Amino acid sequence: MFSSVTTFGGQQYYALKKECQRKKELFEDPHFPANNDSLFYNTQRVQGVQWKRPKEFCSDPHLFVDGISAHDLHQGQVGNCWFVAACSSLASREPLWQKVIPNWKEQEWNSEKPENYAGIFHFHFWRFGQWVDVVIDDRLPTIRNELIYCHSNDQNELWCALVEKAYAKLVGCYEALDGGNTADALVDFTGGVSEPIELSEGDYINDDNKRNELFERVLKVHTRGGLISCSIKATTAEDMEARLACGLVKGHAYAVTDVRKVRLGHGLLAFFKSEKLDMIRMRNPWGEREWNGPWSDSSEEWQKVSKSEREKLGVTVEDDGEFWMTFEDFCKYYTDIIMCRLINTSYLSIHKTWEEAVLRGAWIKHDDPLQNRSGGCLNNKGTYLQNPQYVFDVKKPEDEILICLQQKTKRTTRKDGKAQNLAIGFEVHRVELNRKYRMHTLQPKVASSIYINSRSIFLRSDIKEGRYVIIPTTFDGGLTGDFLLRVFSDVPSNCIELTLDEPRKTCWSGMCGFPQLVSQVHVVSAAGLKKQESEGGADPYVIISCEGSKVQSPVVKDTLTPQFDVKGLFYRKKPGQPIIIQIWNHNVIKDEFMGQVVLSAEAGNQQSQHSLPLQDRSNKSNPQVSGSIQLVLFTSNSLNGI
């Protein structure tokens, strides 16, 4: 997560600061000037703005006053509650905000050495796979000597206003922050992976088991340093920022600042009593307008909790925008939650370590179908398989796989306005265990993301052992753009892009031969197997081989009627060569041969199903093994037919 940092716009913070100190002048950023171009891209929404340096509107400026806290932030005159909510979550995580605000002590105002101050700051944000260092000057937009955008309770505390300015520079201007996505800000602050969950569609309020399972996931993300946000969906324009009777606001992003199992009771009774309540704490970026239902700040329910427990939870009766509620009520009123997971890839951690594969790609439009990489979603059946394809392996009987697809923002200047995202998504297909060339016919789909015009798309799925292909797409065909694909697994997945449509022709192809026939063998199952050495079950597996290459299936435990569902793909230079399918019984000392089937060459484009008896390779006239296998064989004369 903490990889090397690249500069934004080529601006080197320390070189610029040193030059300003040498000239004894304050920095003025030419890339983000103190004028309306940095405020607006569309219309001038606010009149009478004056850009001022901190000492021009406060006497003793600081980055932090009495430390950093979620209570520091208040939303200003731009609709960026999503960004302020993300900042509130960030403020509670010291390792994270120290990454976003690097070397903060060195950047802090120093009254003992005022000559060192150069009016320049820098902040780090994670964008499209790398950390970016954004340099700004300290001129901030004000009206009547007050900050008009994000500000702190204390007029002298400026970290949130400066971080907001750096982020506005990153996205183009302040107006581009209006109506953004909390998930994007959480990722930009952490380099993590955002998982959105629609509470209203999951029926969590009525299903206790699902709700308890979700709470454990939310608790785990919070406990392991992740950032969380939530909101109540507004279905109409009139609903935006409409206040409900319970005090919550629609169409408004809240920061989740704590998740706890709260112990009920007092004294020793509370210590020995097992009853706990699933609780979650939120903060409104406005710094006011709180939940007024059960377990709100001054509600009588808090009498069920000891004073020491209340103090530990930080329960107050102030209208500061922060409040507790039960997770059951949370699922009842909130419609969406976003969990930004910090994916741990360190082998030194006591927590689960993930293996990460990071790949960059692009949707490219081309008239040649073999070179086109912008085929659209699965609805576009004629062009879907022209999209980029990425193969990965699941090497455990079943593994939890996390897949994140992120598109690159196309906006390049402030005049381009807000970034307009393409509707993107991806499908996951199960393929042959030895596939190393692009798919040209559809294979079974095992997982699918949603398609939405979001910057990032996330999928978490339990996938069985095998080889799979991810196909990231735009919803409509013919659209172009860059994307970042991240795949997380328990063991290395060896995820790579499939770039070749068929085996390469080399100077040796004339002498050694070039594949003329493509065969896909799908061994479905076996029946009637019999062990030679003893009675009872077996641990069978299949080996499919042809022309020196082979595919071996996972072992199926303790059965004589295994369901294999394994595929192999073979490019045959000599169509007359047979395909051999063998069944073995896995044994710690020595594997036991259980029989085989030999398939002769089949020409032409055809697909056929077989149920064939097994034979003993040592004595074909008098086989010593019994049973049969069910398989599907597809053979094509076209190299890109499979």
C-alpha positions as semicolon CSV with decimal commas, in nm:
position;residue;x (nm);y (nm);z (nm)
1;M;0,000;0,000;0,000
2;F;0,285;0,241;0,080
3;S;0,470;0,224;-0,251
4;S;0,682;0,496;-0,411
5;V;0,523;0,835;-0,481
6;T;0,507;1,018;-0,815
7;T;0,466;1,394;-0,860
8;F;0,148;1,559;-0,985
9;G;0,220;1,797;-1,273
10;G;0,594;1,743;-1,226
11;Q;0,604;1,972;-0,920
12;Q;0,876;1,877;-0,671
13;Y;0,770;1,994;-0,325
14;Y;1,113;2,020;-0,161
15;A;1,277;2,187;-0,463
16;L;0,997;2,445;-0,484
17;K;1,007;2,513;-0,109
18;K;1,383;2,553;-0,108
19;E;1,365;2,798;-0,399
20;C;1,098;3,006;-0,220
21;Q;1,307;3,014;0,098
22;R;1,610;3,125;-0,102
23;K;1,413;3,408;-0,264
24;K;1,234;3,485;0,066
25;E;0,895;3,481;-0,100
26;L;0,575;3,281;-0,054
27;F;0,486;3,015;-0,310
28;E;0,220;3,087;-0,573
29;D;0,104;2,777;-0,757
30;P;0,085;2,841;-1,135
31;H;-0,099;2,509;-1,188
32;F;-0,384;2,603;-0,953
33;P;-0,408;2,983;-0,953
34;A;-0,604;3,190;-0,703
35;N;-0,887;3,276;-0,942
36;N;-1,226;3,151;-1,062
37;D;-1,069;2,885;-1,288
38;S;-0,974;2,697;-0,973
39;L;-1,321;2,742;-0,823
40;F;-1,562;2,670;-1,109
41;Y;-1,582;2,488;-1,441
42;N;-1,945;2,568;-1,519
43;T;-2,098;2,871;-1,352
44;Q;-1,977;3,111;-1,085
45;R;-2,185;2,984;-0,797
46;V;-2,035;3,202;-0,524
47;Q;-1,979;3,577;-0,555
48;G;-1,723;3,794;-0,380
49;V;-1,460;3,526;-0,315
50;Q;-1,124;3,650;-0,189
51;W;-0,821;3,421;-0,184
52;K;-0,627;3,476;0,139
53;R;-0,332;3,322;0,310
54;P;-0,398;3,187;0,663
55;K;-0,230;3,474;0,849
56;E;-0,460;3,714;0,667
57;F;-0,776;3,568;0,828
58;C;-0,646;3,412;1,153
59;S;-0,379;3,515;1,398
60;D;-0,205;3,188;1,480
61;P;-0,255;2,928;1,204
62;H;-0,178;2,559;1,254
63;L;-0,232;2,235;1,069
64;F;-0,368;2,076;1,388
65;V;-0,507;2,224;1,707
66;D;-0,515;1,970;1,993
67;G;-0,453;1,686;1,751
68;I;-0,667;1,559;1,466
69;S;-1,027;1,443;1,506
70;A;-1,338;1,363;1,306
71;H;-1,500;1,655;1,492
72;D;-1,262;1,898;1,320
73;L;-1,447;1,896;0,989
74;H;-1,748;2,090;0,868
75;Q;-1,884;2,100;0,516
76;G;-1,879;2,435;0,336
77;Q;-2,064;2,583;0,038
78;V;-1,992;2,301;-0,204
79;G;-2,191;1,976;-0,207
80;N;-1,903;1,754;-0,107
81;C;-2,040;1,584;0,203
82;W;-1,901;1,264;0,047
83;F;-1,548;1,406;0,067
84;V;-1,591;1,550;0,417
85;A;-1,735;1,218;0,537
86;A;-1,429;1,040;0,396
87;C;-1,203;1,292;0,573
88;S;-1,388;1,227;0,900
89;S;-1,314;0,857;0,864
90;L;-0,953;0,933;0,773
91;A;-0,904;1,152;1,082
92;S;-0,962;0,851;1,309
93;R;-0,680;0,650;1,148
94;E;-0,336;0,791;1,233
95;P;-0,133;0,561;1,002
96;L;-0,357;0,663;0,712
97;W;-0,374;1,039;0,762
98;Q;0,002;1,048;0,816
99;K;0,033;0,899;0,468
100;V;-0,207;1,156;0,318
101;I;-0,039;1,439;0,515
102;P;0,330;1,341;0,489
103;N;0,587;1,483;0,731
104;W;0,319;1,692;0,896
105;K;0,553;1,824;1,168
106;E;0,782;1,964;0,900
107;Q;0,482;2,126;0,727
108;E;0,341;2,275;1,049
109;W;0,379;2,647;1,117
110;N;0,684;2,709;1,338
111;S;0,662;3,033;1,538
112;E;1,026;2,998;1,641
113;K;1,147;2,991;1,279
114;P;0,902;3,202;1,078
115;E;1,162;3,248;0,804
116;N;1,124;2,879;0,711
117;Y;0,760;2,924;0,613
118;A;0,719;2,938;0,236
119;G;0,340;2,913;0,191
120;I;0,367;2,569;0,030
121;F;0,216;2,232;0,130
122;H;0,193;1,886;-0,023
123;F;-0,039;1,586;0,021
124;H;-0,051;1,229;-0,104
125;F;-0,345;1,060;-0,278
126;W;-0,367;0,713;-0,433
127;R;-0,473;0,741;-0,797
128;F;-0,496;0,462;-1,051
129;G;-0,245;0,232;-0,886
130;Q;0,011;0,476;-0,750
131;W;0,056;0,741;-0,483
132;V;0,062;1,096;-0,620
133;D;0,223;1,395;-0,444
134;V;0,009;1,710;-0,495
135;V;0,168;2,049;-0,423
136;I;-0,043;2,357;-0,337
137;D;0,007;2,708;-0,205
138;D;-0,174;2,824;0,110
139;R;-0,412;3,075;-0,056
140;L;-0,765;2,969;0,040
141;P;-1,105;3,098;-0,083
142;T;-1,282;3,315;0,176
143;I;-1,577;3,552;0,209
144;R;-1,569;3,812;0,488
145;N;-1,256;3,654;0,631
146;E;-1,416;3,310;0,667
147;L;-1,341;2,992;0,474
148;I;-1,626;2,909;0,238
149;Y;-1,546;2,541;0,190
150;C;-1,436;2,268;0,432
151;H;-1,330;2,415;0,766
152;S;-1,263;2,321;1,126
153;N;-1,435;2,412;1,452
154;D;-1,126;2,614;1,535
155;Q;-1,055;2,893;1,286
156;N;-0,682;2,845;1,339
157;E;-0,689;2,474;1,238
158;L;-0,637;2,435;0,864
159;W;-0,548;2,075;0,777
160;C;-0,892;1,993;0,637
161;A;-0,909;2,310;0,421
162;L;-0,562;2,241;0,278
163;V;-0,632;1,872;0,209
164;E;-0,955;1,977;0,035
165;K;-0,767;2,228;-0,182
166;A;-0,511;1,964;-0,284
167;Y;-0,791;1,723;-0,374
168;A;-0,972;1,997;-0,569
169;K;-0,652;2,052;-0,766
170;L;-0,629;1,679;-0,832
171;V;-0,983;1,661;-0,975
172;G;-0,971;1,998;-1,156
173;C;-1,143;2,258;-0,937
174;Y;-1,361;2,301;-0,628
175;E;-1,685;2,272;-0,824
176;A;-1,575;1,928;-0,949
177;L;-1,606;1,814;-0,585
178;D;-1,982;1,877;-0,594
179;G;-2,178;1,551;-0,578
180;G;-1,893;1,303;-0,584
181;N;-1,856;0,947;-0,459
182;T;-1,743;0,861;-0,106
183;A;-1,602;0,530;-0,227
184;D;-1,362;0,716;-0,458
185;A;-1,233;0,939;-0,178
186;L;-1,186;0,643;0,058
187;V;-0,978;0,464;-0,205
188;D;-0,780;0,780;-0,280
189;F;-0,696;0,816;0,091
190;T;-0,590;0,455;0,142
191;G;-0,511;0,264;-0,176
192;G;-0,766;0,012;-0,049
193;V;-1,062;-0,154;-0,219
194;S;-1,415;-0,020;-0,173
195;E;-1,702;-0,266;-0,139
196;P;-2,047;-0,108;-0,175
197;I;-2,344;-0,291;-0,022
198;E;-2,709;-0,201;-0,083
199;L;-2,877;-0,263;0,250
200;S;-3,224;-0,202;0,110
201;E;-3,192;-0,484;-0,142
202;G;-3,028;-0,735;0,091
203;D;-3,326;-0,754;0,333
204;Y;-3,088;-0,725;0,629
205;I;-3,358;-0,580;0,852
206;N;-3,568;-0,897;0,835
207;D;-3,294;-1,162;0,817
208;D;-3,114;-1,186;1,152
209;N;-2,845;-1,423;1,024
210;K;-2,759;-1,202;0,726
211;R;-2,754;-0,894;0,948
212;N;-2,529;-1,059;1,207
213;E;-2,294;-1,179;0,934
214;L;-2,279;-0,829;0,784
215;F;-2,207;-0,674;1,124
216;E;-1,912;-0,910;1,172
217;R;-1,777;-0,805;0,831
218;V;-1,821;-0,435;0,911
219;L;-1,658;-0,487;1,252
220;K;-1,364;-0,669;1,093
221;V;-1,307;-0,395;0,833
222;H;-1,319;-0,129;1,106
223;T;-1,098;-0,323;1,348
224;R;-0,835;-0,377;1,080
225;G;-0,807;-0,010;0,997
226;G;-1,051;0,023;0,707
227;L;-1,269;0,326;0,637
228;I;-1,650;0,310;0,621
229;S;-1,923;0,545;0,500
230;C;-2,301;0,518;0,472
231;S;-2,599;0,703;0,327
232;I;-2,976;0,701;0,274
233;K;-3,061;0,697;-0,096
234;A;-3,262;0,992;-0,229
235;T;-3,500;0,881;-0,502
236;T;-3,609;1,230;-0,617
237;A;-3,455;1,577;-0,637
238;E;-3,689;1,687;-0,356
239;D;-3,550;1,407;-0,137
240;M;-3,193;1,539;-0,157
241;E;-3,087;1,648;0,192
242;A;-3,444;1,605;0,319
243;R;-3,450;1,544;0,693
244;L;-3,649;1,245;0,819
245;A;-3,850;1,247;1,141
246;C;-3,575;1,037;1,304
247;G;-3,323;1,316;1,237
248;L;-3,131;1,147;0,955
249;V;-3,080;1,320;0,620
250;K;-3,144;1,162;0,279
251;G;-2,896;1,181;-0,007
252;H;-2,620;1,266;0,240
253;A;-2,293;1,085;0,320
254;Y;-2,214;0,995;0,682
255;A;-1,881;0,876;0,817
256;V;-1,875;0,562;1,031
257;T;-1,642;0,648;1,318
258;D;-1,677;0,340;1,541
259;V;-1,820;-0,014;1,544
260;R;-1,857;-0,198;1,876
261;K;-2,023;-0,479;2,064
262;V;-2,147;-0,283;2,365
263;R;-2,176;-0,466;2,696
264;L;-2,505;-0,406;2,878
265;G;-2,542;-0,385;3,255
266;H;-2,356;-0,230;3,550
267;G;-2,072;-0,338;3,777
268;L;-1,990;-0,708;3,813
269;L;-2,320;-0,794;3,649
270;A;-2,200;-0,629;3,327
271;F;-1,866;-0,812;3,351
272;F;-2,020;-1,158;3,387
273;K;-2,326;-1,096;3,173
274;S;-2,288;-1,217;2,817
275;E;-2,548;-0,985;2,661
276;K;-2,397;-0,742;2,415
277;L;-2,551;-0,507;2,163
278;D;-2,421;-0,454;1,810
279;M;-2,367;-0,078;1,782
280;I;-2,235;0,160;1,518
281;R;-2,140;0,528;1,544
282;M;-2,184;0,780;1,261
283;R;-2,098;1,144;1,207
284;N;-2,285;1,399;0,996
285;P;-2,030;1,618;0,808
286;W;-2,248;1,919;0,882
287;G;-2,150;1,885;1,249
288;E;-2,517;1,888;1,351
289;R;-2,853;1,716;1,285
290;E;-2,825;1,382;1,457
291;W;-3,028;1,064;1,494
292;N;-3,297;1,116;1,761
293;G;-3,418;0,758;1,803
294;P;-3,313;0,486;2,052
295;W;-2,955;0,520;2,176
296;S;-2,926;0,879;2,054
297;D;-2,712;1,111;2,268
298;S;-2,959;1,181;2,549
299;S;-3,188;0,879;2,520
300;E;-3,281;0,672;2,825
301;E;-3,137;0,354;2,670
302;W;-2,789;0,464;2,780
303;Q;-2,892;0,395;3,138
304;K;-2,854;0,025;3,051
305;V;-2,480;0,083;3,008
306;S;-2,238;0,154;3,291
307;K;-2,080;0,498;3,324
308;S;-1,734;0,359;3,253
309;E;-1,862;0,194;2,937
310;R;-2,024;0,521;2,825
311;E;-1,699;0,707;2,884
312;K;-1,509;0,445;2,688
313;L;-1,752;0,490;2,399
314;G;-1,723;0,869;2,415
315;V;-2,096;0,927;2,454
316;T;-2,181;1,299;2,473
317;V;-2,502;1,501;2,469
318;E;-2,369;1,770;2,234
319;D;-2,522;1,840;1,893
320;D;-2,187;1,776;1,723
321;G;-2,319;1,555;1,442
322;E;-2,191;1,230;1,597
323;F;-2,427;0,966;1,736
324;W;-2,468;0,594;1,813
325;M;-2,745;0,359;1,699
326;T;-2,801;-0,015;1,703
327;F;-2,696;-0,204;1,392
328;E;-3,055;-0,323;1,355
329;D;-3,181;0,037;1,335
330;F;-2,889;0,119;1,107
331;C;-3,004;-0,148;0,859
332;K;-3,361;-0,025;0,894
333;Y;-3,292;0,338;0,799
334;Y;-2,974;0,342;0,591
335;T;-2,985;0,208;0,235
336;D;-2,614;0,194;0,144
337;I;-2,284;0,126;0,315
338;I;-1,935;0,149;0,165
339;M;-1,652;-0,046;0,326
340;C;-1,302;0,044;0,214
341;R;-1,087;-0,257;0,297
342;L;-0,715;-0,219;0,353
343;I;-0,587;-0,526;0,173
344;N;-0,301;-0,663;0,377
345;T;-0,019;-0,797;0,159
346;S;0,249;-0,804;0,431
347;Y;0,380;-1,145;0,536
348;L;0,479;-0,991;0,872
349;S;0,120;-0,923;0,974
350;I;-0,076;-1,129;1,226
351;H;-0,389;-1,084;1,012
352;K;-0,475;-1,258;0,687
353;T;-0,225;-1,184;0,412
354;W;-0,359;-1,148;0,059
355;E;-0,175;-1,212;-0,265
356;E;-0,227;-0,921;-0,505
357;A;-0,205;-0,909;-0,883
358;V;-0,217;-0,563;-1,043
359;L;-0,263;-0,528;-1,419
360;R;-0,317;-0,225;-1,641
361;G;-0,522;-0,247;-1,957
362;A;-0,726;-0,049;-2,205
363;W;-1,041;-0,071;-2,411
364;I;-0,920;0,007;-2,763
365;K;-1,143;0,042;-3,069
366;H;-1,014;-0,117;-3,393
367;D;-1,174;-0,219;-3,722
368;D;-0,996;-0,557;-3,718
369;P;-1,196;-0,796;-3,490
370;L;-0,873;-0,967;-3,379
371;Q;-0,727;-0,635;-3,267
372;N;-1,043;-0,471;-3,134
373;R;-1,050;-0,454;-2,753
374;S;-1,376;-0,266;-2,707
375;G;-1,648;-0,522;-2,753
376;G;-1,899;-0,415;-2,490
377;C;-2,075;-0,633;-2,232
378;L;-2,218;-0,982;-2,276
379;N;-2,527;-0,836;-2,444
380;N;-2,305;-0,770;-2,746
381;K;-2,267;-1,138;-2,832
382;G;-2,081;-1,081;-3,159
383;T;-1,807;-0,864;-3,008
384;Y;-1,798;-0,946;-2,634
385;L;-1,499;-1,182;-2,663
386;Q;-1,297;-0,910;-2,839
387;N;-1,246;-0,739;-2,500
388;P;-0,922;-0,777;-2,299
389;Q;-0,902;-1,116;-2,124
390;Y;-0,711;-1,203;-1,804
391;V;-0,650;-1,559;-1,686
392;F;-0,597;-1,657;-1,321
393;D;-0,579;-1,978;-1,117
394;V;-0,756;-2,080;-0,798
395;K;-0,522;-2,333;-0,636
396;K;-0,728;-2,428;-0,329
397;P;-1,045;-2,642;-0,323
398;E;-1,223;-2,308;-0,275
399;D;-1,085;-1,957;-0,230
400;E;-1,231;-1,616;-0,153
401;I;-1,138;-1,398;-0,451
402;L;-1,158;-1,018;-0,450
403;I;-1,165;-0,843;-0,789
404;C;-1,157;-0,466;-0,834
405;L;-1,186;-0,293;-1,172
406;Q;-1,107;0,080;-1,182
407;Q;-1,132;0,307;-1,485
408;K;-0,905;0,605;-1,542
409;T;-1,059;0,950;-1,539
410;K;-1,059;1,104;-1,887
411;R;-1,089;1,467;-1,775
412;T;-0,761;1,649;-1,834
413;T;-0,840;2,019;-1,770
414;R;-1,067;2,223;-1,546
415;K;-1,276;2,325;-1,845
416;D;-1,362;1,959;-1,904
417;G;-1,576;1,977;-1,591
418;K;-1,649;1,678;-1,372
419;A;-1,519;1,338;-1,470
420;Q;-1,782;1,139;-1,659
421;N;-1,741;0,769;-1,590
422;L;-1,819;0,495;-1,838
423;A;-2,059;0,220;-1,734
424;I;-1,819;-0,069;-1,668
425;G;-1,818;-0,420;-1,520
426;F;-1,673;-0,765;-1,572
427;E;-1,755;-1,134;-1,605
428;V;-1,563;-1,436;-1,476
429;H;-1,562;-1,753;-1,690
430;R;-1,434;-2,098;-1,604
431;V;-1,196;-2,229;-1,871
432;E;-0,968;-2,526;-1,941
433;L;-0,694;-2,589;-1,687
434;N;-0,426;-2,541;-1,952
435;R;-0,570;-2,247;-2,144
436;K;-0,308;-1,993;-2,248
437;Y;-0,471;-1,839;-2,556
438;R;-0,769;-1,605;-2,584
439;M;-1,124;-1,738;-2,570
440;H;-1,315;-1,734;-2,901
441;T;-1,625;-1,918;-2,786
442;L;-1,815;-1,855;-2,464
443;Q;-1,720;-2,065;-2,162
444;P;-1,939;-2,113;-1,850
445;K;-1,983;-1,797;-1,642
446;V;-1,923;-1,841;-1,268
447;A;-1,941;-1,481;-1,141
448;S;-2,043;-1,138;-1,261
449;S;-2,016;-0,783;-1,131
450;I;-2,277;-0,513;-1,161
451;Y;-2,250;-0,269;-1,451
452;I;-2,258;0,094;-1,340
453;N;-2,098;0,427;-1,431
454;S;-1,875;0,417;-1,124
455;R;-1,500;0,472;-1,113
456;S;-1,452;0,138;-0,939
457;I;-1,637;-0,194;-0,955
458;F;-1,586;-0,458;-0,685
459;L;-1,672;-0,826;-0,655
460;R;-1,611;-1,068;-0,368
461;S;-1,680;-1,432;-0,456
462;D;-1,597;-1,782;-0,334
463;I;-1,458;-1,968;-0,637
464;K;-1,366;-2,334;-0,667
465;E;-1,031;-2,471;-0,774
466;G;-0,957;-2,426;-1,144
467;R;-0,857;-2,176;-1,411
468;Y;-1,068;-1,870;-1,489
469;V;-1,077;-1,575;-1,728
470;I;-1,185;-1,224;-1,627
471;I;-1,327;-1,011;-1,908
472;P;-1,350;-0,642;-1,808
473;T;-1,583;-0,446;-2,037
474;T;-1,767;-0,123;-2,095
475;F;-2,143;-0,174;-2,108
476;D;-2,163;-0,045;-2,465
477;G;-1,921;-0,151;-2,736
478;G;-1,688;0,085;-2,920
479;L;-1,595;0,293;-2,612
480;T;-1,233;0,353;-2,516
481;G;-1,047;0,410;-2,191
482;D;-0,773;0,283;-1,960
483;F;-0,840;0,059;-1,661
484;L;-0,668;-0,101;-1,364
485;L;-0,750;-0,459;-1,264
486;R;-0,663;-0,584;-0,914
487;V;-0,710;-0,948;-0,812
488;F;-0,665;-1,063;-0,451
489;S;-0,644;-1,427;-0,345
490;D;-0,518;-1,640;-0,057
491;V;-0,240;-1,797;-0,266
492;P;-0,076;-1,651;-0,581
493;S;-0,321;-1,654;-0,872
494;N;-0,065;-1,600;-1,152
495;C;-0,302;-1,353;-1,315
496;I;-0,183;-1,241;-1,660
497;E;-0,340;-1,102;-1,976
498;L;-0,416;-1,340;-2,261
499;T;-0,272;-1,164;-2,566
500;L;-0,233;-1,442;-2,825
501;D;-0,520;-1,581;-3,030
502;E;-0,328;-1,896;-3,126
503;P;0,021;-2,050;-3,099
504;R;0,293;-1,838;-3,259
505;K;0,441;-1,942;-3,590
506;T;0,819;-1,961;-3,577
507;C;1,098;-2,044;-3,818
508;W;1,079;-2,403;-3,691
509;S;0,707;-2,442;-3,770
510;G;0,781;-2,565;-4,123
511;M;0,996;-2,851;-3,998
512;C;0,830;-2,932;-3,667
513;G;0,475;-2,871;-3,783
514;F;0,208;-2,622;-3,683
515;P;-0,113;-2,710;-3,499
516;Q;-0,387;-2,798;-3,745
517;L;-0,654;-2,927;-3,510
518;V;-0,792;-2,791;-3,184
519;S;-0,963;-3,026;-2,939
520;Q;-1,138;-2,941;-2,615
521;V;-1,192;-3,238;-2,384
522;H;-1,440;-3,197;-2,099
523;V;-1,441;-3,490;-1,857
524;V;-1,770;-3,458;-1,674
525;S;-1,778;-3,757;-1,438
526;A;-1,700;-4,125;-1,387
527;A;-1,910;-4,413;-1,260
528;G;-1,863;-4,772;-1,151
529;L;-1,497;-4,736;-1,055
530;K;-1,339;-5,027;-0,874
531;K;-1,022;-5,033;-0,669
532;Q;-0,779;-5,315;-0,736
533;E;-0,622;-5,340;-0,392
534;S;-0,912;-5,312;-0,149
535;E;-1,279;-5,233;-0,114
536;G;-1,416;-4,895;-0,013
537;G;-1,396;-4,548;-0,157
538;A;-1,114;-4,394;-0,358
539;D;-0,957;-4,051;-0,413
540;P;-0,967;-4,036;-0,793
541;Y;-0,828;-3,775;-1,029
542;V;-0,806;-3,745;-1,408
543;I;-0,508;-3,690;-1,638
544;I;-0,582;-3,583;-1,997
545;S;-0,279;-3,596;-2,228
546;C;-0,205;-3,536;-2,596
547;E;0,119;-3,484;-2,789
548;G;0,329;-3,452;-2,475
549;S;0,110;-3,200;-2,290
550;K;-0,129;-3,292;-2,014
551;V;-0,392;-3,161;-1,776
552;Q;-0,446;-3,300;-1,426
553;S;-0,767;-3,243;-1,233
554;P;-0,794;-3,183;-0,857
555;V;-0,837;-3,496;-0,642
556;V;-1,198;-3,587;-0,557
557;K;-1,209;-3,734;-0,209
558;D;-1,356;-4,069;-0,106
559;T;-1,585;-4,170;-0,393
560;L;-1,618;-4,422;-0,674
561;T;-1,856;-4,196;-0,869
562;P;-1,659;-3,871;-0,893
563;Q;-1,786;-3,552;-1,057
564;F;-1,474;-3,413;-1,225
565;D;-1,598;-3,125;-1,444
566;V;-1,247;-3,069;-1,579
567;K;-1,147;-2,938;-1,921
568;G;-0,831;-2,953;-2,130
569;L;-0,749;-2,773;-2,455
570;F;-0,503;-2,926;-2,703
571;Y;-0,351;-2,785;-3,022
572;R;-0,253;-3,091;-3,225
573;K;0,025;-3,076;-3,482
574;K;-0,051;-3,435;-3,578
575;P;-0,429;-3,484;-3,596
576;G;-0,379;-3,861;-3,600
577;Q;-0,235;-3,860;-3,248
578;P;-0,481;-3,988;-2,985
579;I;-0,605;-3,814;-2,672
580;I;-0,559;-4,032;-2,363
581;I;-0,777;-3,996;-2,054
582;Q;-0,655;-4,178;-1,744
583;I;-0,811;-4,211;-1,400
584;W;-0,584;-4,255;-1,100
585;N;-0,646;-4,309;-0,731
586;H;-0,437;-4,076;-0,518
587;N;-0,228;-4,251;-0,252
588;V;0,036;-4,109;-0,020
589;I;0,283;-4,388;-0,107
590;K;0,203;-4,465;-0,470
591;D;-0,091;-4,361;-0,687
592;E;-0,303;-4,646;-0,823
593;F;-0,402;-4,666;-1,190
594;M;-0,778;-4,713;-1,233
595;G;-0,820;-4,722;-1,610
596;Q;-0,804;-4,518;-1,927
597;V;-0,984;-4,422;-2,246
598;V;-0,802;-4,360;-2,574
599;L;-0,974;-4,122;-2,817
600;S;-0,875;-4,141;-3,182
601;A;-0,855;-3,828;-3,399
602;E;-1,181;-3,663;-3,498
603;A;-1,179;-3,427;-3,795
604;G;-1,400;-3,131;-3,878
605;N;-1,592;-2,892;-3,655
606;Q;-1,806;-3,101;-3,424
607;Q;-1,909;-3,150;-3,065
608;S;-2,000;-3,493;-2,932
609;Q;-2,087;-3,651;-2,599
610;H;-1,952;-3,990;-2,495
611;S;-1,997;-4,244;-2,222
612;L;-1,699;-4,474;-2,268
613;P;-1,583;-4,783;-2,076
614;L;-1,248;-4,770;-1,902
615;Q;-0,974;-5,009;-2,009
616;D;-0,666;-5,148;-1,838
617;R;-0,365;-5,033;-2,042
618;S;-0,167;-5,345;-1,945
619;N;-0,422;-5,598;-2,072
620;K;-0,678;-5,446;-2,310
621;S;-0,824;-5,785;-2,409
622;N;-0,896;-5,873;-2,049
623;P;-0,929;-5,549;-1,852
624;Q;-0,875;-5,569;-1,476
625;V;-1,059;-5,246;-1,401
626;S;-1,420;-5,147;-1,450
627;G;-1,625;-4,832;-1,484
628;S;-1,690;-4,563;-1,741
629;I;-1,640;-4,194;-1,796
630;Q;-1,871;-3,928;-1,933
631;L;-1,707;-3,664;-2,149
632;V;-1,773;-3,397;-2,412
633;L;-1,529;-3,363;-2,704
634;F;-1,521;-3,057;-2,926
635;T;-1,287;-3,054;-3,223
636;S;-1,231;-2,764;-3,463
637;N;-1,014;-2,714;-3,769
638;S;-1,002;-2,341;-3,688
639;L;-0,732;-2,238;-3,442
640;N;-0,945;-1,957;-3,304
641;G;-1,259;-2,164;-3,294
642;I;-1,235;-2,231;-2,921
